[in-house]
Amino acid sequence: MTEKKETGGPAFAKGDYVHRTCDPNEKVVRGHEGMTLRDYFAAKALAAMISQPHKAPENCGKKAVPRLAQFAYEYADAMLAARESQS
């Protein structure tokens, strides 16, 4: 069983919305727009990591991608924890 991670909620959310179409038989979709705050933090962390011109060789190339992505989410989780401890 996969552990459910705290996501921080939606980033750039516009609140709940209802998607309706002209077809009365089409399903109505409810949800929120926007990526999660966790994904946003991870994206920022990953961008910072890959932008460094003097990266260690093990953090370059195709083999490093999964490792860097994992690190990005570890940073995101730490940022969410720090955010939670502030409130």
C-alpha positions, 0 to 999 in steps of 0.5 A: 500500500502506498503512503498518501503524501500531504500535497499542501492542496492546490496551487493556483486554485480557482476553487471548486468548479462544475464543468457542464456541457450542452449535452444533458447526458454528459457527466458533470465533473467537479474538482479543482483547478491547479497543481498541488502545492507539493508539485509546485515546490518540487518543480521549483526545487528540481529547476534549481537543481538542474540549473547548477552549472557545476553539478557533480557528474552523478547528477548529470545525464539520463541516469540522474533524472529519477534521483533528482526527481526524488530529491525534488519531492524530498525538498517539497515534503520538507517545505510542506513540513516547515510550512505546517510547523509555522502555523 
